[in-house]
Amino acid sequence: MGYAKKALDLAVQTDKVDEFVDQVKYFIENTKAELSEQQENLTSMHIGDPLRVQHKGRQPNKYKSCGESQRKKSKYIRDITNITNKNCKEVVESQVDKKRERHCKKCDQPGHYAPRCPNA
């Protein structure tokens, strides 16, 4: 931007403002013509959004190998305790779902994980 300001100041000092304006107009017209020629030569490419989004994990239509389990493991196990009452009848006291506890992979005890195993 400094060159344009200097050129305008010099044009004002030497009373050649009309010549300076003509040169600027000529430059603008030439650059517009060059840009229009370049745009005509370019082929427009429109890139849209992808048709399908690829999700993480196994695809739903993929066959499972024989090593993969057929059903998901249940996270809940049922606690069934049999108690005999006074009449010697067996009664199922509770069938309450309890969440299975996570356990250490190194010592197979619940309450901690492998990185913090005290037995290691």
N, C-alpha and C positions, 0 to 999 in steps of 0.2 A: 504494500500500500504506500510505502514511502516514495517509490519512483513516480507514481501517478501524482502525488502531491507536489513533488519537486518540479515535474514537467508542467503542471498547471501554474505553479508560481512563476516559472520562467516564461511561460506563454503570456501571462498577465503583464510581466515586466517589459516584455518586448513587443506588446500589442499584437500577438499572433494567436489569439484565442480561437478565431474562426478556423485557422489551419489546424490547430490542435484538436478541435472538436471534429473536424472532417476526418483526421487520421484515426481518432477513436471510433467513429462510426464505421469507417472502412474495416478496421480490425474486428469489430463486433459482427459485421455482416459476413466477413470471411470465415470466422470461427463458427457461426451458425450454419453456414453452408457445409463446412467440413463435418460438423456433427450430424447433420441430416443425411449426408452421404454414408457415413459410418453406420447410422441406424438402419438405413435401407439395406445395406449389405448383410447385417446381422440377422440370423434367423431367431425368432423369438422362441424361447423355451419356457414353458410353464410347468413348474414342478409343484405338484399338489401334495396333499397329505397322503401317507401310505394307506392302502385299502384295508390292510389287516395289521393289528398290533400284535407283536410277538410277546407272549407272556412267559414268565419264568416257570420252570418246572416241566414235568412230563406233559406232553400233549395229550388231550383227552381221547384221541382216536388211536393212540399208539398201543400196540399189544404189550402186555407185561411179559417179562421173561419168567422162566420157571423159578428163578431165584427170588423174585419179588413176591411178597405176600399178597394173597388174594383179598384179604380184608385188613382194615386198619386195626391196630391193637387197641383194645379198649383201655381208656385211662382210668376207669372205675372198676373196682372189684367188689363183689357183694360179700358182706360179712354175715354169715349165717351161723348162728350158735344154737345148738339144741340143748334144751334144759328139761329135765323131768320134774314134774310137779308132784304133789303129795299123792295123787291118784295114779302115779307111774305112767302118765301119758306124756308122750314126747310133744313138746310144743316148740314151734319155731319162734324164738323170741323176737328177733329183728332181722329185717332184710334191708338194712340201711346202706345206701351207696356211700362208700368212703373213697376218697381220692387216694390213688396209689402213691406211696412215698417215693421220692427219688433217692438213689443210693450211690455210694462211691463205686467207681469202676475198678479200683485197685483192691479194696478189701471187702466189697459187697456189704457194707453196713450203712444203714440210713443215718442221716443227720449231718453229713458233710459231703463234699464233692472231691474228685480226684486231685485237683491242684492243692487243696488244703488238707490232704489226708495226713493224720497224725502218725499212722503206721508206716509211712513211706520213708 
